Each structure stands twice: as C-alpha cells, then as structure tokens.
Amino acid sequence: MMTKLQPGDTLVIWDLNRAFRSTVDAIQHAESLRKRGIAFEILSLKVNTAEPAGEFAYSVMAAAAQYERRMLSKRTKEGMAAAKKRGAVLGRPKKLSPCQIKEAVTKLSSGNASIRELAKYYKVHPRTLKRALKDTCISFDNDKKLCIQRLT
C-alpha cells in the first residue's frame, strides 16, 4: 500500500497503535512519507503531520503508543506467570490423552498397528501422534521401528 502512494496523497490511519511497531519505526515512516510529499493523518487523534504542530503531536503520540504496547506485553506476561504459579495449564489443549498415548505405544510395540493407522483412529495427523510419542520419551530408529526408552 505504501508504495502506491503518490505525492499529494494523504495516508489516513485510524489509530497509531496498530500502524507501527515502535516509535522509531513510526517516525521513520512519517519522515519517509513527508520526503515523498505524502501527508499523514491519524483520525482517532485528529493529527495531521503536514503541519509542524501535527508533526510534534505525532512524535509524542508515537512514543505513548509504544509505551502502551510494552506495558500491555508486560502485564500479559505477568498475568501468565501468575496463572502458571496458581497451577493453570497454559497453551493449546493436548490432542491425545496419556491413556491414548499408552494405548498407541502398546499397539505399536506389539506390531498391531502403524503410526498412520493409529493417527487415523485417533483422528489426528501422524506428526501429532509422533510428537506425542516423542514427548513421552518414545522415538523411532532409521527403519521407522519403535524404540521405547522409558515409559512413565
């Protein structure tokens, strides 16, 4: 989008928070646009960088937006750490239960089923099953034979 702008155009964005990654990035983009003769306007702040006062306000707002993003990130990390400390399990739920993994190990070690067949049975991708087996210290040798190192 930025490459299609012509001199005399105005780049209009709703909010500064979503437009740029950092204050430096925001100021560099604004300067680049100014050099190309392109105006820059932020609707939610009623800031137009074509004016000196607008350029100053833009710099201050860019710094404030960066601060806000960093504080949000910090609060999120602190909240996740506190939840983890309370015993909450973070992340995506496991596709396979420990019982299903043990059953898969039993079937694989007895030779009654292949990874592909078990994955289809459990309605997961074969890579998902292999990853679950790997997470429980089970691997495969070069001939794709099951190597049980330790069962828990």
N, C-alpha and C positions, 0 to 999 in steps of 0.2 A: 504494500500500500504506500509506504513512504517513498518508494522510487517513482511512483506515478504522479506525485505532486509536482506542480509547475509553479514558477514564480508568479506571485499574485494570489495563489490559492491560500486557503486557511485550513489548517488541520484542527479539527474540533474533536475533543475527547470529553467524556462525561466527568471522569474523576481521575485524579493524578495517581492514586494508589495502584490502579490496575495497569497503568500505561508503561511504567519503567521500573527497573529492578533496584535502582539506587539513586541517591541524589546526584552523584557524578554522572550516571547514565542519563538522567533527566536533563541536567544542564547541558551535557554534550549534545543531546538530541535537539534541544531548543536552540543552541548555538548553530548547529548544522542547518536547521530549518531557516534560521534568520539569515545566514550567509547565502542560502539559496533563494531568498526573497519570499519565503513562505511564512505566513502568520500562524500563530499557535494560540488556541483558545481552550480554556478549561471551563466548561459550562457550570459545573457544581460550585465553582469558586468565583465565577464571574471575573476571570483573569484573562487578559489579552496581552501576550508578550510583545506585541508590536509597539507598545508604549513603555517608556522607562519604568514607570511605577508598576506596570504589569510584570515586567521582567524581574524586578526586585521581589514582588509578591510571589512570583513563580518560584524563585530560588528558595525563599523561606518555606513555602508550602511543600516543595520537593524534599527539603530536609525534614519537615514534620512528618511527611508521608513515610519516609524511610524509617524514622524513629518509631512510628506506629507499627509498621510491618515487623520490625525487630522485636518490639515489645510483645506483639501477638505471638511471634515464634517462641519467645522466651516463656510466655505464660502457657503455651501449648505444651512445651517440653516439661515444664514444672508440673503441670496437671497430669501428664502421662506418667511421670516419675512417681507422683503421689498415688495415683491409681495402682501402679505396679506394686508399690510398697504395701498397699492395702490388700494385695493378692489378686487384683483384676488381671485377666489374661488379655493382653493387647494383640491386635493384629487380626488377620483373617482366620476364621474357624477352620480346623483341620477337616479335610475331606474324608479321611479314613480314621476310624476309632482304633484304639490299641487292640481291641478284640479282633477287628477285621485284619489288622496287620499280622497278628499272631496266627490267625487262620490262613492268611496268604502264605506265611512262612512255612506252615505245616504242609500245605498243598504243594508249594514249590519244592521243598526239601524231599518230599516223597515222590516227586515227579508226576503228580496227578494233573498238574495244570501249568500253563505257561504264563508269563507276565501279561501278554496280550489278552489271554482268556480271562485271567483274574481281573484285569483292568476293565474289561467289558462287563464282567459280572458285577463289579463294584461301581460301575458307571463313572469311571474316572479315566483320564488319559494314562497310557503306560508310563510316561515320565513321572506322573504324580505318584503312581504306585512305587516306582523305583526310588523316588525321592523319600517317600515314607519309609521304605525298607532301609535306605541308606541312613536315615535319621535314627534308626534303631540298631545301628552297627551291623547291618547286613549288606554285603556287596556282591558283585559278580566278577568272575575272573574273565580272562580274554575269550574263553569259549562260551561266554554267557551262562556259565554254570553258577549256581548259588553257593556262596561262601559265607557261612554263618560264623561270625567272630565271637559274638556274645549275645545271648538272649536275656532280656530283662522282663 
